[in-house]
Amino acid sequence: MIYSNLIMNAVLATMAGKKTFEDIAIIKEFPRERRDNPLGGVVISLGAESISVKKLSDKNGIEAAASPMTVKVKLTVCVPKSYGGNHCYDVLDRIIEALGELITTYNVASIESGELKYSSTLRALVLPVTVTIDAGNVYEA
């Protein structure tokens, strides 16, 4: 069986294990520990945007023979305002490069960024990134 949490942990481990992210705090979306506000440096938070298991056709429901799962992993890049917007895109490039390893292990369908915005709550620039992974039949052994 394919587990959605394993896929999200693979994304986290792939990024956390890279020297290119030594200067970035990579955390799960709702960490137990308190984070600095305003941010002292770049933070990437990771969570699930959505997880879906679909029936293969209109003729059947979700079943063990053919139930593909899609996991949309949400990465939120948070950069102190003083670093500037270009720094967000530099971090995005590093994410895209690092996740190249997962393309051979999982079927990464897309990596997309959203609109760069300023968050007055975080007092930081925020760039949402979605990594869509077509994980295959969820019930495969």
Backbone as JSON, one array per atom type, in Angstrom:
{
  "sequence": "MIYSNLIMNAVLATMAGKKTFEDIAIIKEFPRERRDNPLGGVVISLGAESISVKKLSDKNGIEAAASPMTVKVKLTVCVPKSYGGNHCYDVLDRIIEALGELITTYNVASIESGELKYSSTLRALVLPVTVTIDAGNVYEA",
  "N": [[0.85, -1.18, 0.0], [0.48, 2.24, -0.73], [1.44, 5.08, 1.08], [0.33, 8.3, 1.91], [1.64, 9.96, 3.74], [4.23, 8.95, 3.71], [5.1, 9.83, 1.24], [5.08, 12.63, 1.58], [6.98, 12.81, 3.63], [9.19, 11.9, 2.2], [9.62, 14.0, 0.42], [10.28, 15.99, 2.28], [12.6, 14.83, 3.47], [14.29, 14.67, 1.25], [14.8, 17.35, 0.66], [15.79, 18.3, 3.14], [18.13, 16.89, 3.38], [19.99, 18.06, 1.73], [22.87, 20.01, 0.99], [22.46, 22.48, -0.11], [20.38, 23.57, 1.26], [21.22, 24.24, 3.77], [21.21, 26.76, 4.92], [18.58, 27.27, 5.39], [15.6, 26.91, 7.24], [13.72, 24.06, 7.39], [10.56, 22.99, 7.9], [7.75, 21.11, 9.24], [4.33, 21.8, 8.44], [2.68, 22.55, 10.68], [4.38, 23.07, 13.16], [5.55, 21.9, 16.38], [7.2, 23.49, 17.87], [7.77, 26.95, 18.6], [8.13, 29.55, 16.22], [10.34, 32.21, 15.2], [9.15, 35.58, 15.07], [9.4, 38.69, 13.82], [10.72, 36.72, 11.06], [13.97, 35.26, 11.33], [15.44, 34.3, 9.3], [15.32, 32.41, 6.22], [12.5, 30.31, 5.83], [11.02, 27.21, 5.08], [7.94, 25.75, 4.94], [6.22, 22.64, 5.12], [3.45, 20.81, 4.03], [0.3, 19.1, 3.47], [-1.52, 19.86, 0.65], [-3.63, 18.67, -0.7], [-4.99, 15.35, -0.8], [-5.88, 12.75, -2.83], [-7.81, 9.91, -3.68], [-8.89, 8.18, -6.37], [-11.52, 6.73, -8.31], [-10.97, 4.54, -11.05], [-12.57, 4.51, -13.36], [-15.89, 5.38, -14.55], [-17.3, 3.11, -14.23], [-16.61, 1.67, -12.01], [-16.09, 1.72, -8.43], [-13.94, 3.01, -5.84], [-11.4, 0.76, -5.65], [-9.36, -2.14, -4.96], [-8.0, -2.99, -7.23], [-7.56, -0.86, -9.0], [-6.94, 2.11, -8.07], [-5.91, 5.08, -8.27], [-3.72, 7.35, -6.56], [-3.3, 10.77, -5.84], [-1.1, 13.12, -4.6], [-0.85, 16.3, -3.37], [1.63, 18.25, -2.45], [2.24, 20.88, -0.3], [4.41, 23.51, -0.25], [5.59, 26.22, 1.55], [7.31, 29.03, 1.03], [8.99, 31.23, 3.02], [10.33, 34.35, 3.38], [12.37, 36.8, 4.89], [11.38, 40.2, 4.6], [13.39, 42.05, 4.08], [15.23, 40.66, 2.52], [14.27, 40.63, -0.05], [12.22, 40.08, -3.01], [13.41, 38.59, -5.11], [14.96, 36.73, -3.83], [13.14, 34.82, -2.98], [12.53, 33.5, -5.37], [15.03, 32.47, -5.97], [15.21, 30.55, -3.96], [13.08, 28.94, -4.76], [14.13, 27.91, -7.18], [16.14, 26.31, -6.1], [14.59, 24.44, -4.75], [13.26, 23.17, -6.9], [15.45, 22.03, -8.2], [16.4, 20.25, -6.19], [14.24, 18.5, -5.88], [14.34, 17.01, -8.13], [15.42, 14.49, -7.81], [13.3, 12.99, -6.81], [11.72, 12.56, -8.99], [12.48, 10.24, -10.3], [11.81, 8.3, -8.44], [9.14, 8.74, -7.62], [6.16, 9.65, -9.41], [6.39, 12.67, -10.32], [4.22, 15.02, -11.2], [3.94, 17.78, -11.51], [5.47, 20.93, -10.61], [4.59, 23.79, -9.15], [4.43, 27.33, -8.73], [2.8, 29.77, -6.72], [1.37, 33.05, -6.35], [3.6, 35.57, -5.36], [3.55, 37.09, -2.25], [3.21, 39.59, 0.35], [3.18, 38.97, 3.79], [1.66, 40.4, 6.44], [1.3, 39.37, 8.94], [3.34, 37.45, 9.31], [5.36, 39.12, 8.73], [6.87, 38.92, 6.41], [7.93, 37.89, 3.09], [6.0, 35.71, 1.11], [5.87, 32.76, -0.7], [3.91, 30.49, -2.25], [4.23, 27.05, -3.08], [3.4, 24.26, -5.02], [3.69, 20.81, -5.21], [2.86, 18.29, -7.26], [2.18, 14.93, -7.08], [1.72, 11.95, -8.71], [0.93, 9.12, -7.38], [0.33, 6.53, -8.09], [-1.34, 3.28, -7.94], [-2.97, 3.13, -4.98], [-3.38, 0.87, -3.46], [-1.44, -0.98, -4.08], [0.86, -3.59, -3.37]],
  "CA": [[0.0, 0.0, 0.0], [1.2, 3.51, -0.78], [0.96, 5.97, 2.12], [0.54, 9.71, 1.58], [2.62, 10.54, 4.66], [5.56, 8.55, 3.24], [5.45, 10.71, 0.12], [5.43, 13.94, 2.14], [8.26, 12.67, 4.33], [10.24, 11.77, 1.18], [9.9, 15.37, -0.03], [10.98, 16.65, 3.39], [13.93, 14.24, 3.62], [15.08, 15.02, 0.07], [15.24, 18.73, 0.8], [16.56, 18.47, 4.37], [19.42, 16.23, 3.22], [20.82, 18.77, 0.75], [23.7, 21.12, 1.49], [21.93, 23.74, -0.63], [19.37, 24.07, 2.18], [21.8, 24.41, 5.1], [20.88, 28.09, 5.42], [17.12, 27.38, 5.41], [14.89, 26.04, 8.18], [12.64, 23.31, 6.73], [9.71, 22.51, 8.99], [6.4, 20.67, 8.89], [3.41, 22.93, 8.39], [2.26, 22.97, 12.01], [5.4, 22.54, 14.08], [5.28, 22.03, 17.82], [7.99, 24.58, 18.43], [7.44, 28.31, 18.19], [9.08, 30.15, 15.28], [10.56, 33.64, 15.39], [8.34, 36.51, 14.29], [9.64, 38.37, 12.41], [11.66, 35.64, 10.76], [15.4, 35.58, 11.36], [16.01, 33.77, 8.07], [14.37, 31.76, 5.32], [11.82, 29.12, 6.34], [10.12, 26.52, 4.16], [7.06, 24.83, 5.66], [5.73, 21.58, 4.25], [2.2, 20.19, 4.45], [-0.5, 18.53, 2.38], [-2.58, 20.7, 0.1], [-4.73, 17.73, -0.87], [-4.68, 13.95, -1.09], [-7.09, 12.18, -3.4], [-7.81, 8.56, -4.23], [-10.01, 8.24, -7.3], [-11.87, 5.53, -9.05], [-10.34, 4.55, -12.36], [-13.56, 4.83, -14.38], [-17.26, 5.52, -14.04], [-17.88, 1.78, -14.08], [-16.28, 1.07, -10.72], [-15.78, 2.62, -7.33], [-12.56, 2.83, -5.38], [-11.17, -0.67, -5.44], [-7.96, -2.52, -4.84], [-7.36, -3.23, -8.53], [-7.16, 0.35, -9.72], [-7.34, 3.32, -7.36], [-4.74, 5.96, -8.26], [-3.66, 8.41, -5.56], [-2.56, 11.99, -6.15], [-0.76, 13.88, -3.41], [-0.37, 17.65, -3.64], [2.43, 18.69, -1.31], [2.31, 22.34, -0.27], [5.59, 24.12, 0.35], [5.44, 27.67, 1.66], [8.62, 29.68, 1.19], [8.85, 32.48, 3.77], [11.6, 35.06, 3.32], [12.29, 38.14, 5.48], [11.15, 41.25, 3.6], [14.66, 42.72, 3.76], [15.96, 39.87, 1.53], [13.74, 40.97, -1.37], [11.46, 39.07, -3.73], [14.26, 37.71, -5.93], [15.45, 35.64, -2.99], [12.1, 33.78, -3.0], [12.68, 32.73, -6.6], [16.27, 31.7, -5.83], [14.86, 29.38, -3.15], [12.26, 28.09, -5.64], [15.05, 27.19, -8.07], [16.81, 25.27, -5.29], [13.58, 23.4, -4.51], [13.07, 22.43, -8.15], [16.66, 21.21, -8.4], [16.46, 19.19, -5.18], [13.16, 17.52, -6.07], [14.63, 16.21, -9.31], [15.66, 13.1, -7.36], [12.02, 12.3, -6.59], [11.09, 12.25, -10.27], [12.76, 8.85, -10.63], [11.17, 7.44, -7.45], [7.7, 8.99, -7.68], [5.77, 10.33, -10.63], [6.13, 14.08, -10.06], [3.47, 15.53, -12.35], [4.21, 19.21, -11.7], [5.92, 21.79, -9.52], [4.03, 25.09, -9.52], [4.45, 28.36, -7.7], [1.68, 30.71, -6.71], [1.71, 34.46, -6.37], [4.44, 36.08, -4.28], [2.82, 38.11, -1.49], [3.74, 39.99, 1.65], [2.32, 38.64, 4.91], [1.9, 41.31, 7.57], [1.34, 38.53, 10.14], [4.7, 36.9, 9.41], [6.29, 40.2, 8.36], [7.78, 38.25, 5.47], [7.44, 37.56, 1.76], [5.53, 34.34, 1.11], [5.68, 32.19, -2.03], [3.4, 29.13, -2.16], [4.69, 26.12, -4.11], [2.67, 22.99, -4.97], [4.32, 19.69, -5.9], [1.83, 17.29, -7.5], [2.77, 13.61, -7.28], [0.8, 10.87, -9.03], [1.6, 8.03, -6.66], [-0.04, 5.22, -8.6], [-2.39, 2.56, -7.24], [-2.77, 3.24, -3.53], [-3.48, -0.44, -2.83], [-0.37, -1.89, -4.51], [1.65, -4.14, -2.27]],
  "C": [[0.89, 1.24, 0.0], [0.59, 4.44, 0.26], [1.31, 7.41, 1.78], [1.6, 10.34, 2.47], [4.05, 10.15, 4.27], [6.03, 9.45, 2.1], [5.86, 12.09, 0.65], [6.74, 13.89, 2.89], [9.41, 12.52, 3.36], [10.62, 13.15, 0.63], [10.7, 16.11, 1.04], [12.41, 16.15, 3.52], [14.84, 14.62, 2.45], [15.63, 16.43, 0.21], [16.15, 18.91, 2.02], [17.96, 17.87, 4.26], [20.37, 16.93, 2.27], [21.62, 19.9, 1.39], [23.17, 22.46, 1.02], [20.86, 24.34, 0.27], [19.9, 24.27, 3.6], [21.44, 25.74, 5.73], [19.39, 28.33, 5.57], [16.55, 26.42, 6.45], [13.73, 25.38, 7.42], [11.84, 22.64, 7.83], [8.41, 21.92, 8.43], [5.45, 21.84, 9.11], [2.96, 23.44, 9.77], [3.24, 22.41, 13.04], [4.98, 22.73, 15.53], [6.01, 23.23, 18.4], [7.57, 25.92, 17.84], [8.52, 28.83, 17.24], [9.2, 31.65, 15.56], [9.6, 34.45, 14.53], [8.78, 37.91, 14.68], [10.71, 37.29, 12.24], [13.1, 36.12, 10.82], [16.11, 35.11, 10.1], [14.92, 33.11, 7.25], [13.82, 30.5, 5.97], [10.97, 28.54, 5.22], [9.27, 25.59, 5.02], [6.44, 23.87, 4.66], [4.47, 20.98, 4.86], [1.48, 19.62, 3.25], [-1.53, 19.55, 1.94], [-3.83, 19.85, -0.11], [-4.19, 16.34, -1.16], [-5.96, 13.36, -1.65], [-6.84, 10.78, -3.93], [-9.07, 8.5, -5.08], [-10.3, 6.87, -7.9], [-11.32, 5.66, -10.46], [-11.31, 4.92, -13.47], [-14.92, 4.98, -13.74], [-17.9, 4.17, -13.74], [-17.6, 1.17, -12.71], [-16.06, 2.15, -9.66], [-14.31, 2.48, -6.98], [-12.39, 1.36, -5.07], [-9.69, -0.98, -5.46], [-7.26, -2.65, -6.19], [-6.85, -1.95, -9.19], [-7.69, 1.6, -9.03], [-6.13, 4.25, -7.25], [-4.85, 7.07, -7.22], [-2.81, 9.56, -6.08], [-2.35, 12.75, -4.85], [-0.23, 15.24, -3.87], [0.31, 18.14, -2.37], [2.58, 20.2, -1.41], [3.58, 22.76, 0.44], [5.34, 25.62, 0.41], [6.81, 28.25, 1.97], [8.37, 31.03, 1.85], [10.23, 33.13, 3.88], [11.44, 36.42, 3.99], [12.2, 39.21, 4.38], [12.45, 41.9, 3.16], [15.48, 41.96, 2.71], [15.52, 40.2, 0.11], [13.09, 39.78, -2.06], [12.3, 38.12, -4.57], [14.78, 36.53, -5.12], [14.44, 34.49, -2.94], [12.26, 32.89, -4.23], [13.99, 31.95, -6.64], [16.01, 30.43, -5.02], [14.01, 28.42, -3.96], [13.13, 27.28, -6.59], [15.76, 26.06, -7.33], [15.85, 24.12, -4.99], [13.41, 22.54, -5.75], [14.26, 21.52, -8.41], [16.69, 20.02, -7.45], [15.41, 18.11, -5.44], [13.33, 16.7, -7.34], [14.87, 14.75, -8.98], [14.36, 12.32, -7.23], [11.33, 11.91, -7.9], [11.33, 10.8, -10.66], [12.07, 7.88, -9.67], [9.65, 7.53, -7.52], [7.4, 9.7, -8.99], [5.39, 11.77, -10.3], [5.49, 14.67, -11.31], [3.76, 17.01, -12.6], [4.77, 19.83, -10.42], [5.49, 23.2, -9.93], [4.17, 26.07, -8.37], [3.21, 29.22, -7.84], [2.21, 32.13, -6.75], [2.54, 34.83, -5.14], [3.69, 37.22, -3.58], [3.58, 38.46, -0.22], [2.72, 39.63, 2.72], [2.64, 39.58, 6.07], [1.94, 40.53, 8.88], [2.73, 37.99, 10.38], [5.76, 37.98, 9.27], [7.36, 39.65, 7.43], [7.11, 38.12, 4.11], [7.11, 36.07, 1.75], [5.27, 33.89, -0.34], [5.18, 30.76, -1.87], [3.88, 28.3, -3.35], [3.91, 24.82, -3.93], [3.41, 21.96, -5.81], [3.25, 18.61, -6.02], [2.5, 15.97, -7.86], [1.66, 12.6, -7.54], [1.43, 9.58, -8.52], [1.25, 6.65, -7.19], [-1.13, 4.59, -7.77], [-2.09, 2.53, -5.75], [-2.75, 1.87, -2.86], [-2.44, -1.45, -3.31], [0.42, -2.36, -3.3], [3.07, -3.63, -2.31]]
}
